[in-house]
Amino acid sequence: MTKATAVLLTLLGIAFAQIDRTCIDIVFNSETYTLSGKCQPRDNSGYIPSELDLNDCFGYDGTNITPTYHGNFAESCHGCEMFVAPDPWYGGAEYWIRCICKEQSEKVAVPLEAAVAHEPIDELLKSVYLGEAPIDKSVDALKWLLERKFDMKEQGDQPWYNANDYCDHVPEFLITILNKSPDRVRTEGICQMIQLLHSYGYSLPFHMNFVSYLGRGLEDIGVPSIPGSLDVALRSHCPPELLGLVLRDYLRPLMKFDATSFARFPLMKRWAGKYRFAEPIGFFGEPSMETADQPWWIFTNVLNTIWGLFLDLMDNSTSWTEAYRGEAADVFGKKIKVLIKYQVLNQLEENMLRGIAESMRSMTTPTKASNIGVIDDRDSQCCWETLYRAILPFKSIKQHWILDIWGSH
């Protein structure tokens, strides 16, 4: 652990503990032969950073990894062994661990990610995600890192660095956490962190998890895409000020919202960045790694937008609830004004969004904020149909219909 990380964790007030029970986000370090991850203690009080030493399970002669067959990866598993599987497509190798586990007739194999150095920003993001410290301390810790010019590159940015030699965007994980609809206090704190990063010159990520997005198959057409910064900003639990911040990012490179090319906008090209992909060159040939510009266009899926509004109103998978009946409609109405202020909408798009806001105000079905109790499936169906009917009049308009996906750009 670096001194900076130790100071950061002290600021957050986070303690460490040894590995105990259920673990997630497991990473293998091939140099020290340890597994690290976030593990749950016996009192189920949340996940904490933990580490498991595998040196007693495997031998290493400087070249080969050999199992000693007496390891114990978990309470329900035994006889663990490790093996290395070459990756013929991207080169290198993948490390796997397989064990005989309770109620499994065969050995269970699990791939282990290659070890990646953790930066202080990773520890901070992990703390925010797990709620290990009050959010105001997290804001102060981020300010401490920025004032000392620490790198804001998160572990998840590794694919970005395969094709780009710079990183000047807000960590994607922070947007992902915000999309999970935390409570109002944490939402406000996370938005403060994003605003703080923005004031230091960091843009919102242009694409979210772009590698996974490219890997989607034809069968995924119509499936909700990976939420981006604009999608998240339109959710009911996010304040209108965040939407304004997202839109200002488009004004930095002097980009127009209806532009069809960014050839005259080099800053936009840098913001979108590049990505790497493997191109096969023959049946027996080795794959060739190529680099290309990431697509510069972003479509805001209107179905995704009303789906996010629906979740905030009706679904218990998100923690946000209206403080009063109609709050979600009022918030969405304010965001329409923000979109108009930044000249994002044409008249057709404005009419469509106002129709959505009006449909929200017209609802009489119980929502999560109601005192009636648990929302049943019938109420949820009624809510969704009300939102969906608001966009049906625009179905036949070509510029809002793309590959069976409602889109507004």
C-alpha positions, 0 to 999 in steps of 0.5 A: 500500500502506498503512503498516499493510499494509507493517508486517503484511507485514514481520511475516509476512516476505513479499516482493513480485515482478512479474508473470511467469507463471500468475496467479489471482484477477485484479482490474482497477482501472479508475482505474489501468488495472492488473491485479493478482492472485496470480502464479506465478514461473518457479521455480513456488515458489507464488503471490505478489501481482503487478501488470500495467500496462495503460496501454500497451494501451488509451487513455482520453479521460475517457469511452471506453476504446479498445484500441491492439491492441498489448497482451500479457496473457500469454506465449501471448496477444497483441492484447488489447483491453478492452471494457465490457459494461453489466449490465442486471440489477444496473446498472453495467458489467462490464469484460472483456479479450479476447485472441488466445491460443495454440491458440485460433481465436477471441479469448478473453474474460475478465471482470475483477472491479471493483477492491476496496480490500484491507485488512490482513486480506486480506493476512493471509488471503492469506498463510495460504492460500498458506503464505507465512509460518509459521503462528505468525507469522500468529497473531501478526500477527492479534493485532497487528491486533486489538490496534490495532482494525483492521477484520476485514472481508475483501474477500469480505464485500462482498456482506454489506455490500450488505445489512448495515451491520456485520460482526462475524463471522470471515472466511469465507475462514479457514473455507474454508482450514481446510476444505481440511485443511492439515497439523496445524501449520497446522490448529492455528494456524488454529484459534488464529486463530479462537479469537482472533477469537472472544475479541474478540467475532467470531462464526463466520459463520452462512452461508458464501457465501450468495449462491452458495448461493441461486444453486443450481438445482433440478438441484443438489438433493442436491449437497453444499452449501457447507460451513459452520462446523459442517460443517468442525468435524465433519471429522476434522482439526479438534479437538473444541475448535473444535466447542465454540466453534461451538456456543457461538456458538448460546448467545450469543443464548440460542438453543435448538438445536431452536427453530423461530423466532427471533422472540424472539431478536433477536441470532440475527436479527442473526447471520444478517443480511440479503441483497439480491436483484433482483426484476423488476417487468415485461418492460420495467421496471428490476429492483428491489433488495430486502432480506430476512432470511437464513434462520435455520435450518441443517441439518447434512447427515449425508451431507456429514458422513460424506463429510468423514470419508471424505475425511480417511480415504481421499482424497489431496486432503486432507493429513490422515492418522491418526497411528494406526489409529482416530484418526479414530473417537476424534476423532469420539467426542470430538465426540459428547461435545461435542454431548451436553454442549451438549444438541444431540442427542436420543437418536435423533441420538446413536444415529445418530452413535455408529453412524457412530463404531462403523462407523469403528472396525470398518473393516479396509480400508487407509486413507491412514495405512496402510503398505501404500501407495496406496489403490485404488478398491476400498478407497475404495468399501468405506470409503464403503459402511461409513460409508453403512450406518451411517445407512441404518437412519435413512433412513425417519425423517422429520425426517432426510430433507429433499429427498433430503438427510439432515439433522440440525438 
